[in-house]
Amino acid sequence: MARRTLRTEGYKPEEGLGKYVYCVIKAPEEKKSFGNLGFGGQEVYTFEYKDITPVISDAVFREYAVNEEEVETHRRVVEQVMTECSVLPVAYGMIFKNRKLLTIAMGAGYAAMKKAFEVVDNKVELGIKIFLPKGVEDWNGKRSECRAEFMDNLRSISVDSKELKLFSDRLILNTAFLVDKAKIPEFSERVGEISSGYEEVKVQYSGPWPAYNFVDIYILGKQRKGFR
């Protein structure tokens, strides 16, 4: 969906709605709209604040429990913004009662957000999971060899990496990599090359995603999951 300039003249957000934050980006030259992608079909737009800006929509002010449909709305908005901008991801459910409270939170977190933005600027998160075939446990001692080859090769073209929880006995690698956008093709090619040498296993390659595993997604406030 094409990005549009936000209509500022005569624009009045609905009364009684809070400000739901999806992510933070570098401030554009003028306010921008990303379309009516928010909760309840509300417009998603930028909230001016210094040289960085939260991307928000007006939304019912309530505590946002984990709900598949609403989590998907949050994810979809962030991924749309990500097609045009580097994004600093924000946890699901981060809503503020009004513009004043959001401005206060931005002020309190500004220094930390600027530092975090240096981490994610022009970068994305890519994920690798490797599963053993069903019924295979030892895999002739190749488990460590496979892990090492993937990690050594992919770390060499990544800015950072983070090993995540192995949630299954069959899962031998679960790692997030922070990669410069310009190196995504090289990273993808390397994944394919290494995978071709381990045809017995299932390699699950995902992304690009916002860099959720490399920044504090509660940077706008940890209390009550951002419900203010």
C-alpha positions, 0 to 999 in steps of 0.5 A: 500500500502506497504511503501517503501524507497524513491529513493534518488540517482539520484532523481530529482523532476520535475522542476516548481513544488512546495511542497504540504504538506499533514501532519507532522509526526515523522521523520523516520530513512530514507526517506520514500515513501508512493506511488504515491498517490499525485496530478497527481499521484506524489510520496508522500514522507517525507521531512527531517527536524530535528525530525519531517518531512512534508509528501509532494508531488511535485505538480503544484504551484497554489492556491488550491481552494476547489475542491471535487476531490482534497480534496479527494486526500488530505484526502486519502493521510493523511489517508494512512499515518495515518495507519502507523504513528501518524499524525499532520494534515495540512490544505488542500491547503498548498503548497510552491514554493520550498524546501527552503520556506518549510524549512523556514516555518518548522523552523518558526513553529517548536516549535508550531508543536512539542507542537501540536505533543504531543497532537496528538501522538498515538491519533485519532479523533472520531466523534459522531452525534446524530439525532432525528427522523424526525418530533420529536422535544421535544422527551419527554424531553429526549434530555438533558438526552441523551446528558449528558449520551453520553458526561459523558461516552465518556469523561471519556475515552477520552483525550479531546473533542470538541463540534461542531456546531449543523447544524440541528434542529434534531441534538442534539449532534455533538462532536469530541473526542480525543482518545488514539489509544489503547482505540478505542475498549473500546470507540466503545464498550461504544458507542454501549452500550449507543446507545442501550438505545436510539433506537429512535435516529440515532447515527452516529459514525465516525473515526478514523480521524486525530485530525483536531479539536484539533490542528491548521491545519494552523500551517505552515502559515495562510497567503493566506492559505499556498500558498507561 
